[in-house]
């Protein structure tokens, strides 16, 4: 209890936690039965201190080439109603996914992860049969534990045939094992016909841990996430049961653009879906218990290299009036360049902001899953050291040195090389007590100069904004830039970030026009053509706003009015940024479409930058698309006209922009 109170104090709140309570187990539902799990020779658990933080104790539950399998992957974790901790993972003959002769394995702990039982085989059959990708879910009302997984013979996710014949070896099957004795023994069941639309191809349970809803009209509902292959795209969907697993239904598809995904119930009963994606996670919401979801939206606060992560609610049974009901924990490899830097983050406001974070594993890491332990601490099971280990660690909220005080960081949309600008940082105290006077330190990337500003004492619920001056490096190349700010007060910290774009090279053309275009008439800036027509590289930056989602609408174009097949175009196509260079009828050295909707009426700054290494599109300080080919003004054979707002006006072929263009700038180099 002392440790738990310390955890809560460290998070800026002094509240008691509600421990997990045990429930009696219900009788097993009908299904395919199998013998009890078999105990094999122990894959000895080895314990060491974390390299990232010696305060963390790391226990390797599975290590490659020991315990019977060359490779162990795909961690899942849950806490049973009696407090037993259950870890599941794949035992693989190689690094290959299903279809492969993969075995489903578990280990159990009855002392919050200090010691573990020997490795158990839950499912294993002779090749080519395989069982993998585990996800655990505990029914808090009955005590039953579900271990969802995929079963394959000939085909895995990408090769699975359509249909839902549960005996077809070419269909990826949806199975689960279940235990009514806290993971000691298991039985098995196939639910493919219940949840798979015959039009779908592959589907598999997203590994980690499912959820049980606690409030609202669907309280008690079991929800397990799936990835679904349909018409060549990847979708997310929730499988759910309102009768403790007797029957299952599948909700509507969310996507495309999904991958392994997790859900968490928020304090008001809304379900948040959080999907693996690059360069940051995708989010959707359901208000009907997981049956339908909103379209995906990117979550720039959660950088991701397209890797499986985990999200959970710290106090799922706390009433909505209790601040703890809004506390979320999230784990993933916080990187956009690769599977590394495994980090745990905390939100104090149902995931709107993530001001608290700490690194668990700075180097190589991959999949991770979180669960709440019986003693109020958090358990984390994850892959590390280039998939060599499946490892467990645990920590309390006192390990996260944070305070519920999110930062809003607002930088100017553009910096030119060597330029100086003001970054504004807003600090909001979400705790129930005043925060002592502190500081905000802005840490831009290398080559920039940052600064520190003083923050006055903040009353409970109060906000304040400070200004910090920064200077960009010179010379510089065009790049997306993240500005990270750290607030420190009373020995606690919170972080936040904002983005901007650094324009390198020298300015060739700049115009602050603040012109609203009507979608019909072009804004002709042909007199500036001589400044840019010979540029073989550089950047084009346009600040604009629009609410229309029609076909291609040109923000800046260079085109030959006598030809419809030679042009350079920066445009908004169906509400999404688009760039092309065309030299002839079917000769497009560069053609980049993006999937980010900008038709929201807000100001956006779009930058297209082209160098010898290729062409990139940066939106509001974040790179959203790229091509390996360089293409710029000099790539177009003949440029006799330059227009802003409409392209190729001759012959009635209009690409007309409707909205406001505030500023354009072209740099050379």
C-alpha angles and dihedrals in degrees: 000000000000090000091049093051089050089053092053093046090052089055091056097257132093104211135134119249124230110234121222113265127213124240131195118260120248122222117276117270119238116278148112109316130207137180120280118282113280121236114225131187108302120263090219114238112232122198130206141150118272114257090219095050123010088203089072120080112212121200119194106217094180131020124188118259092018131091095027106304133078093216135030120193147154110050124214126180139184140160116232122223090259090053096258110148114221123196120189131185144151125275103207134189087214139354091276122117124228132333086067136101092272123164126213112231137184140187126194135209127192096185103059094273101312093117132012138206122242118282114278129205109225097175131006133147137169118283136309089033116092138179121194153128098074127204122180127210127180121207101217092197100052102021092233116144119212121204106194117197145151123260121202141172110172106355138042132196099301096039101040117125122233118257131069104244103149091210098048109113090204093059119083105234130219110225138163135192119212136200131198095184100061095271101314095115132014141202126195138229137180119219102171094121091049098054110019121089106217089231090064123088119200124008133170138174110260104244124244121050135331125214141236117217115240105190145031130033092320098051110150094028115141114223126192122177124229136190112223131197112214130163091343094307133104120237140177126228139169122236108204140183129196095184101059094268102314090117133014134202131191123229127219122294118262117206148335101242096053130129134165105348142180136203135215130188112234126216093267094049095260114137117228116205114206117192134192110252142141137277087008139353124279122231134200133169136219127198095179101063098273099311094114134009139198117255116280120272126188118249106212092187090068108061112196138176091212096277133141113264139169138242128186143162115246098211106022094169097049114114116254090251091061112090089221090068088074096050113115129181122206132184131190143125099282100213139099094206104056149326100302142103100054104208137183117214132188130209122196095191109054094278100307090119134014106204099155124068143150135180120246099178119013096189133047114347137142137175118024138178132192131206136174113250126218092253094055095259124119124250120209125193115187148155118252145168097040092314093305094123140034101208139187131210135162137203143169127235087262087071088063102074094206144121128212094252111117121201127222109204116196118184129178109271093241138027122189120215108284092007125138125219144165122254115199120212121193118199120199122192107219094174127099094241136058118271119225121244111282146156140264116216119194115209112189121179124286115297093032123102116230134186146202128243130194119245118203124226110292123216119220108288093007128130135202135181127218130188124228125189118220133178125213121227122257130242097030144158123234111271145153109255131202118205111204120198127194123201115203125188132151093354093305131106143201130183139207137168142211132189139229138164124245112212111210130196124035127309114258099171132011129170129171099199106154088200125164111212124204101214092253112059123062125227104226117211096163093137088072093056095098090061095062113017095096097045112124093183142009137089140296116205124187127178111202147142131214142160098198126103102189128130123298112331116187121229094175127359140173112198144154105243090208092058134046094199105063118070153115113222135183103188149154110241115192089338094311130105115256135178132189142169114197125186099175143354095296101007110107112162088181130020117161125177120184134200102219116111112221099169092107101111093250127120113266131181114214120192127188112191126186128192138152089278094058144273126301135187117215121189121191092339097314127101109235104171143005145185128206090225126084118229130166142141095300089055090073109083096215126019112180099156140032121198136175118209102017132040131213095001094177118093092022093281100137130177095186124186118213115198139048126313110195105175142000128193132177121194129194117228 
